[in-house]
Amino acid sequence: MARSTHDSFDLDHLRRRVARGLMRLLYGKGAEPSGEPLPRRGIHRILVCHVSHTLGNALLLTPLIQELEATWPGAEIDIVTRSQVGKLLYGHYDRVSQVFQLPSHGFGHPVQWLRATRGMRKAHYDLAIDVDPQSQTGRLLLLKARARWTLGFRGAKKHGSVTHAVDVPEHVQSKGQRPVYLLRKALGADTEGTYPAPDLRLDAGERAQGRRLLDRVLAASPADPAQRKVIGVFANATGPKFLGPDWWNPLLATLEQLRPDCRLLEIVPMTGRSMLGSRYPSYFSSDLRQLGGVLANLDGYFSLDCGIMHLASASGAPTLGIFTTTHAEEWGPYGAGNHAIAAYGNFGPEATARELATRL
């Protein structure tokens, strides 16, 4: 029998409580705020502990990598992550040295887990960072690393001491900005300045290949000369975020009426099947960086909150994320040309299309 969403929630809640209890038993109470800032000199090897495995979460770590490279440009950065595409996403950052890949589902694959953590524990780090305000696994990895200084959030849901603890900021909700805030606060730096946006670090060759691929797709479906802009749309999402044809059809019909200058290109999900009845030119790729190269050449992109939304933003496409269930303040795309559209409750598809039309 399939497990209900309510049962799943209860099991997840119980798992987190058990993990917090074990961490409290093993490592005592949580960390206290630190009196001295992190040093700006003498840090040459850095470990980042990041345990979320989703594509969006993995991409939202890239602002911290940029901040670390700017703060200590001569340091090497290792990353321990549950993302199965971490090496693809972070491999073009100059100062990222090693990506230790944990199994995506916790301790279910002990050999892979031990192999990754063994590589991490062989090194001696100047600084290890636990970026998550809640994860017990991230804190455990940090405590097992050999690091001179350790940095993490402080709160009721975190146990185990660190040398530099920072309170979780209520005024910074973004999943991409909070790790940057953590570092800036620990350094005693300005936390109100501009935050780096997610960046896949596509190179010139990847962008040029994306342009060629996009041109081929569009050439196969001649367009109205008035359609000067090419806008990507991804019509898939997971769980309660998913919306079917009854929502997408009126949205697209309204948008086409309001913006006849825009030509739509469907980005096809990993299933390889169109979600929009194959009525638009479409592009499919299982290669995330190749897909990023195509997205980088679009005049705009929109979708519901999903991993491909974060990939579009990180590729440099002006990105509009539509939020119907998740919190736009936490997950919304940010940076130049990017916007989150709050489409909660009675804010239906036609209203969403009108909002899109003003932003594209």
N, C-alpha and C positions, 0 to 999 in steps of 0.2 A: 504494500500500500504506500502511495506517495505521502511524503511528510508535508504537513501543512506549513504555510508561512509562519503561523503563530507558533507551531512547535519548533520550527527552525530558529525563530527569534529567541524562544525560551532556552534552547540548547546553547545558542551563541552567548546569551547572557550568563548562563550557568558556567560555560567554559571560561569566560572572562573573569568571573568571580573566583573560580578555582585558581586560575593563573595568578590573580592578584594576591590571593591568600598564600599560595606557595612562595611567591616573591617576598611577601612580608615576613613569612616564617624564615626564609633563607637569608634575606638581606636586610631585615629590619625596616624601620620607617623610611619614608621618602627623603630625598635630598633637601638640604636647607639652602637658601639663597647665598650666593658667594659674595664676599666683600671685595675681592680683587678681580680686575678684568683679566681676560685672556691676554697673553703676551702677543705682540705683533711681530716679534722676532723669535728665532729659535724653533719654529714649527716647520718641519720639512716633510714629514710623513703623516698623512691624515687618513682616518678610516671613517666612512659614513655608513651607519647601520640603518637600512631601509627595508622593512619586512612586507609591505603591501605588494601584492603581485599583479594588480590590474594595470593595463596599459596607461590609463589616465594618471594613476598615482605615480607610476614610474616616470612619466614625462614631467610631472609636477615637482620632481626632485631636481630637474635641470637648473632652475633658478639658483638653488643653493650651490651647485657646482660652479656656476658663473661667479657667484659671490666669493667662493673659496679661491678660485683662480685669481680674482682681482685683489683679494686680501693678502694671499701668500703666493705670488706668481711663480716662485721657485720651488714650491712644494709639490709632491706627488700625492694623488688622491686614489685610495682604494675604496671600493663600494661592495658591501655585502647586501644582497638583495634576493627576494623571492621572485622577482620578475624574470620570466624565461626569455625575455628579449632585451635584458639589461645591456648586454655587450653591443647589440645593434644601436641602442638608443644613446649610450654614453661613449661609444668607441671613438667618436670624432672630437672629443674634448682633449685638448693637448695634454693636460696634466692628469687625466685619468689613467692610472697604470694598470690595475687589476680589478676585475669584476668577479667577485665570488658569488656563484649562483647557487642559492639554496633551493630545495624542492618547493614548488608552489603551494603545496598543502601541508605545511608544517612538518611534523615529525613522522609523516607517513612513509618517508623514504630515508631511513636512517643512514644508509651508506652514502648517499649523495649529501646529506646534511653534514656528516662527519668529515667528508672530503673537503667541503667548502669551508667549514669552520677550522679545520686543521691548517689550511693555507693561511687563513686570517690570523690564527694564533701563533704562527711561526714568526710573524713580523713584529717589530717593536715600533709603536706609533708615538708621535708627539702629541697627537690629538685624536680622540675618538668621539663621534657625535651620534647620539640617538635622536632622530628627528621627529619621532611620533609622540604626541602628548598622552597617548593611552596605551600603546602596545607594550606588553610585558616582554615579548620576545625581543624587541629592539633593545630594551634595557638589559636583558640577559646577555645578548651578544656584546654589547658595550662593556659589561662587567667582565666578560671572559677575554676581551681583547687586552693586549699588553700596551697600555697607553699611559703616558705621563700626565696628560690632562684629559678629562672627560667632561662632556657637555650634554645636557639634556633638559627637558622640561620638568618642572616640579609641580606636583599636584596629588590629590587624594588617590588617583588611579595609577600613580607611578611609585615604585619601591626600588630601593637600592641607591646608594649614595653616588654622587658624581662630584668632581672638583668644582664645576661651575654649573649651577642650577638657575633656571629662568622660569618665572611664573608664566602660565599659559595666558596669552593676551586675548582678552575678550574683544578688543577693537580690531584685531587682525584675524579674520575668519578664513581667508583664502588658504587652501592646502598648498599652493605654490609659494605663498608669501611667508607663512609661519616659520618654516625652517630658516629663511633668511633673517627674519626678525630674531629668532633664537640666537643666531651667530652675532648679529649686530648688537643685541642687548648684552651678550657676554663680553663683547669687546669694549663696551662703553661707547659705542658709536651712535650716530643719528639713526633712529628707527623710523623716522617719518619721511625719509627721502623716497625717490622712485625705486621700485622693486624690479629686478630683472624678470622678463617674461620667459615662459618655457621656450626652449630652442633645441631643435634636433641637430643643429650644426650641419646642415646640408652643404656640400661643397659645390663648386661651379659645375663640375661634371655631372653631378646628380640633378642639379637644376636644369642643365641643358638637355639631359636625357628625358626629364619630365616634360619639357617643352615639346620635344619631338614626339613623344608618346601621345600627348594631348592633341597635338596638331593632326596626327593620324586618325585618332578617334573622331575628331570634329569633321575632318575631310570626308569621312565615310557617310556623313549625314549633313548634306548642305543646309545652310540656315538662311533665314531672312536677313538681308544686309542690315536691317535696322537693329538686329541683335548684336550689339557691340561688346557686351559683357558676357563672360562665361562664369556661371555660378554653380558650384558643386552642392549637391544635396545627398545626404545619407539618411535613409528612412528606417534604419533599424536601431534598436536599443534593447537592453536586457530588463527582465523582471517587470515591475510596475511602470517603468519608464516607457515601455513599448506601447506604441499607438498604431492602430491598423488603418486600412484604406478609408474607413469612414471619417477619419480625422485628416489624413493626408490629402485626399482628393479635393475637398473644398478649399484647403489651404493653398494647394498648387494652382487650382483654377482661379482663385482670387489674386494670387501673386502674379500669374501670367497676364491677367487683365490690367493690373496696376503697373506692371513693369514690363512692357513689351520689348524694351531694349535689352532684356536679360535672357540669355540662353541657358537652359538648365542641363547639367551633366550629372547623371546618377553615379554615385560611388557605390559599387555593389559589395555587400557584406561577404564574410568568409564562407558563407554557404554557397556562394557562386550563383545565387538566384536573385533576380531583380525583385525589389520590394514595391516597385511602381509600375508593374505591368509592362515593362520594357518599352515604354512610350517615349523615353528620352535617350539620347546618346549615353553610353555608359562605359565605365572603366572598372576593371577588377584586377587586383594584384594581391598575392599572399606575401609579397616582399614589402615590409613596412617602409623601408627607406625609398624604394622605388615609388611607392604610393605617395610618400611625402614629397618627392620630386614633382609629381603631377599636381598635387595640392598646392605647392608653392607657386605654380603658374596660373592659378585661378584668380579671377577678379574678386571672388568672394565665395563663402561657404556657409551653409547653415545645416543644422541637425538638432535633434534632441541631445541631452547630456549623455555623452558616451566617449569611449576611448578614441574614436576617429575624430571627434570634435577636438580633443586635446592634441591629436596628431596634426590636424589642420592648422591649429594655432601655433604649434611648435615648428611647423614648416614655413610659416610666414604668410599664410593666406588670411585675409581679413575674415574673421570668424564670428558668426552669430550663433550662440548656443541657446536653445529653447528649453526652459526649465518648467516642468509640470509637477514634479514630485520632490526631487532633490533640491538642496539649498543652493541658490545661485551665488550667495555670498561665499560659500565654501568652494564650489566647483566651477564657477563661471570663468570663461576665458577673459583675460585682461591683457593690457598692452595696446599699442597703437592699432586702431582699426577693429578691435575686438569688443564685443558687447554680449551681455547676458540678457535674454528676454524672459521676464517672469510671466509665464502663461498658466498660472495656478487657477483652480476653481472654475469660474464661469468664463474665463478668458479663452474663448474658443478658437478654432482654426482660422476663421475669417479675420478675427482681431489680430491673431498672430501674424497672418499674412500682411496685414496693413502695417504692423510694426516692422516686419522684415523689409517691406517696400521702402520705408523711410531710411533704412540703414544701408541697403545695398548700393 
